[in-house]
């Protein structure tokens, strides 16, 4: 690749399509997508707990109507966007289409996890990386405009080492949120008490060391 600019912030790049900062932001948003999807679900009927209004004598009126914006996001909106980008990336790489199964929550989880796991490759090699990052950012903004809630934050513990159904390692970032005594993976649901955190950190250090060694050896491998 020749020198270019980041497709989002126009930061000069030696190669690729997204700068490190925008790549990290995209990674964080993809990591939050399952939680944002659940926020949209909770916002479907924002005043469901409020008393029923009386519209005529002796007969209680209906509860607040379902939030159409939240419904569109929860029932396929988020899932469809993420799945479309995943399908396009797989097609661009010469792979077959991804399988889509499960309810909306499962679909968001599967698509977001796949994109998150490949975000570095996407930033470096996918020509539409900027458009994808913009749409993921827009999705997050739409959810927050409906729910009025800030994105979930927490203390970073390390990558989740749990094995998924397909035999791969989950790898999602474990975070400890205020009021919690154990770090629970927002993707696969596994929980890790404080006694396990040193081991999680050790696995993270090993992964980072292996990735650094692989990157350092790449020029030599290409030259050979």
C-alpha positions as CSV (number, residue, x, y, z in Angstrom):
1,X,0.0,0.0,0.0
2,X,1.0,3.6,-0.5
3,X,0.9,6.4,2.0
4,X,-2.7,7.6,2.6
5,X,-4.9,9.3,5.2
6,X,-7.1,7.7,7.9
7,X,-10.6,7.5,6.3
8,X,-12.1,9.0,9.5
9,X,-9.8,11.6,10.9
10,X,-7.5,12.2,7.9
11,X,-4.4,11.4,10.1
12,X,-1.5,10.6,7.7
13,X,-0.8,6.8,7.5
14,X,2.0,4.9,6.0
15,X,-0.4,2.1,5.0
16,X,-3.9,0.9,5.8
17,X,-7.2,2.7,6.1
18,X,-7.7,3.6,9.8
19,X,-5.3,5.1,12.3
20,X,-4.6,3.4,15.6
21,X,-6.9,5.7,17.5
22,X,-9.9,5.1,15.2
23,X,-9.1,1.4,15.1
24,X,-9.2,1.3,18.9
25,X,-12.5,3.3,19.0
26,X,-14.0,0.9,16.5
27,X,-12.9,-2.0,18.6
28,X,-14.4,-0.5,21.7
29,X,-17.7,0.1,20.0
30,X,-17.9,-3.4,18.6
31,X,-17.1,-4.7,22.0
32,X,-20.1,-2.7,23.4
33,X,-22.6,-3.7,20.7
34,X,-24.2,-6.6,22.6
35,X,-24.6,-4.4,25.7
36,X,-26.0,-1.6,23.6
37,X,-28.4,-4.0,22.0
38,X,-29.7,-5.0,25.4
39,X,-30.1,-1.3,26.3
40,X,-32.3,-0.9,23.2
41,X,-34.4,-3.9,24.4
42,X,-34.8,-2.4,27.8
43,X,-36.0,0.9,26.2
44,X,-38.8,-0.7,24.2
45,X,-41.4,0.4,26.7
46,X,-39.6,3.1,28.7
47,X,-42.6,3.9,31.0
48,X,-43.9,0.4,31.4
49,X,-43.6,0.6,35.1
50,X,-45.7,3.8,35.3
51,X,-49.3,3.7,36.4
52,X,-51.9,3.1,33.7
53,X,-53.7,6.2,32.5
54,X,-57.4,6.3,32.7
55,X,-59.1,7.2,29.4
56,X,-62.7,6.6,30.4
57,X,-64.6,5.9,33.6
58,X,-64.1,2.4,34.9
59,X,-61.6,1.3,32.3
60,X,-57.8,1.8,32.6
61,X,-56.0,3.0,29.4
62,X,-53.1,1.2,27.8
63,X,-49.6,1.6,29.0
64,X,-47.1,3.7,27.1
65,X,-46.6,2.7,23.4
66,X,-43.5,0.8,22.4
67,X,-40.6,3.0,21.4
68,X,-40.5,2.6,17.6
69,X,-36.8,3.7,17.4
70,X,-35.8,1.2,20.1
71,X,-37.8,-1.5,18.3
72,X,-36.1,-0.9,15.0
73,X,-32.7,-1.1,16.6
74,X,-33.4,-4.1,18.7
75,X,-35.4,-6.2,16.2
76,X,-32.8,-6.6,13.5
77,X,-31.5,-3.1,13.1
78,X,-28.2,-3.5,14.9
79,X,-27.9,-7.2,13.8
80,X,-28.5,-6.4,10.1
81,X,-25.9,-3.7,10.0
82,X,-23.2,-5.8,11.6
83,X,-24.1,-8.9,9.5
84,X,-24.0,-6.9,6.3
85,X,-20.5,-5.7,7.0
86,X,-19.4,-9.2,8.0
87,X,-20.8,-10.6,4.8
88,X,-19.1,-7.9,2.7
89,X,-15.7,-8.5,4.3
90,X,-16.0,-12.2,3.9
91,X,-16.9,-11.8,0.2
92,X,-14.1,-9.3,-0.3
93,X,-11.7,-11.9,1.1
94,X,-13.1,-14.6,-1.1
95,X,-14.9,-16.5,1.6
96,X,-18.4,-17.8,1.6
97,X,-21.3,-16.0,3.3
98,X,-21.6,-16.3,7.1
99,X,-24.3,-18.3,8.7
100,X,-27.0,-16.4,10.4
101,X,-29.0,-18.1,13.2
102,X,-30.5,-17.5,16.6
103,X,-32.5,-14.6,18.0
104,X,-31.6,-11.0,17.7
105,X,-29.3,-11.1,20.8
106,X,-27.4,-14.1,19.4
107,X,-27.0,-12.5,16.0
108,X,-25.6,-9.3,17.4
109,X,-23.2,-11.2,19.6
110,X,-21.9,-13.4,16.7
111,X,-21.5,-10.6,14.2
112,X,-20.0,-8.1,16.7
113,X,-17.5,-10.7,18.0
114,X,-16.4,-11.7,14.5
115,X,-15.8,-8.1,13.4
116,X,-14.1,-7.3,16.7
117,X,-11.7,-10.2,16.4
118,X,-10.7,-9.0,12.9
119,X,-10.6,-5.3,13.6
120,X,-6.9,-4.9,13.1
121,X,-7.0,-6.7,9.8
122,X,-10.0,-4.6,8.7
123,X,-8.2,-1.3,9.6
124,X,-5.1,-2.4,7.6
125,X,-6.7,-4.2,4.6
126,X,-10.4,-3.4,4.1
127,X,-11.0,-0.5,1.7
128,X,-14.4,0.2,3.2
129,X,-13.1,0.3,6.8
130,X,-13.9,4.0,7.2
131,X,-17.5,3.5,6.1
132,X,-17.9,0.6,8.4
133,X,-16.5,2.6,11.4
134,X,-18.8,5.5,10.6
135,X,-21.9,3.2,10.6
136,X,-20.9,1.5,13.8
137,X,-20.4,4.9,15.4
138,X,-23.9,6.0,14.1
139,X,-25.5,2.8,15.6
140,X,-24.0,3.6,19.0
141,X,-25.2,7.2,18.8
142,X,-28.7,6.0,17.8
143,X,-28.9,3.6,20.8
144,X,-27.7,6.3,23.2
145,X,-30.2,8.8,21.8
146,X,-33.0,6.3,22.6
147,X,-31.8,5.1,25.9
148,X,-30.2,8.2,27.3
149,X,-27.5,6.0,28.9
150,X,-23.8,6.3,28.6
151,X,-21.8,3.4,27.2
152,X,-20.9,0.8,29.8
153,X,-17.4,1.4,31.2
154,X,-15.3,-0.5,33.8
155,X,-11.9,-1.5,34.9
156,X,-10.1,-3.6,32.2
157,X,-9.1,-7.0,33.5
158,X,-7.9,-8.8,30.4
159,X,-9.2,-11.0,27.6
160,X,-11.8,-13.7,28.4
161,X,-10.1,-17.1,28.1
162,X,-13.4,-19.1,27.8
163,X,-13.9,-21.5,24.9
164,X,-16.8,-20.8,22.5
165,X,-19.1,-23.4,20.9
166,X,-17.0,-23.3,17.7
167,X,-13.8,-24.1,19.6
168,X,-12.3,-20.7,19.5
169,X,-11.3,-18.6,22.4
170,X,-13.8,-15.8,23.3
171,X,-11.2,-13.1,23.7
172,X,-13.6,-10.4,24.7
173,X,-12.3,-7.8,27.0
174,X,-13.2,-8.5,30.7
175,X,-14.2,-5.4,32.7
176,X,-15.1,-5.0,36.3
177,X,-18.1,-2.6,36.6
178,X,-19.0,-0.5,39.7
179,X,-20.8,-2.7,42.3
180,X,-19.6,-6.0,40.9
181,X,-17.4,-8.5,42.8
182,X,-16.5,-10.6,39.8
183,X,-15.6,-9.7,36.2
184,X,-18.3,-11.1,33.9
185,X,-17.8,-11.4,30.2
186,X,-20.5,-9.3,28.5
187,X,-20.3,-11.6,25.5
188,X,-20.2,-15.3,26.6
189,X,-21.4,-14.7,30.2
190,X,-18.4,-16.4,32.0
191,X,-17.6,-15.0,35.4
192,X,-14.1,-14.5,36.9
193,X,-13.6,-13.7,40.6
194,X,-10.5,-11.7,41.7
195,X,-8.4,-14.8,42.4
196,X,-8.4,-15.6,38.7
197,X,-7.4,-12.1,37.4
198,X,-3.6,-12.7,37.7
199,X,-3.9,-15.7,35.4
200,X,-6.1,-13.8,33.0
201,X,-3.4,-11.1,32.9
202,X,-0.7,-13.7,32.4
203,X,-2.6,-15.0,29.4
204,X,-2.9,-11.5,28.0
205,X,0.9,-10.9,28.4
206,X,1.6,-14.2,26.6
207,X,-0.8,-13.3,23.7
208,X,0.8,-9.8,23.4
209,X,4.3,-11.3,23.4
210,X,3.3,-13.8,20.7
211,X,1.7,-11.1,18.6
212,X,4.8,-8.9,18.9
213,X,7.1,-11.7,17.9
214,X,5.0,-12.6,14.9
215,X,4.9,-9.0,13.8
216,X,8.7,-8.7,14.2
217,X,9.2,-11.8,12.1
218,X,6.9,-10.8,9.3
219,X,9.5,-8.8,7.3
220,X,12.0,-11.6,7.5
221,X,9.4,-14.1,6.4
222,X,8.3,-11.9,3.5
223,X,12.0,-11.4,2.4
224,X,12.5,-15.2,2.5
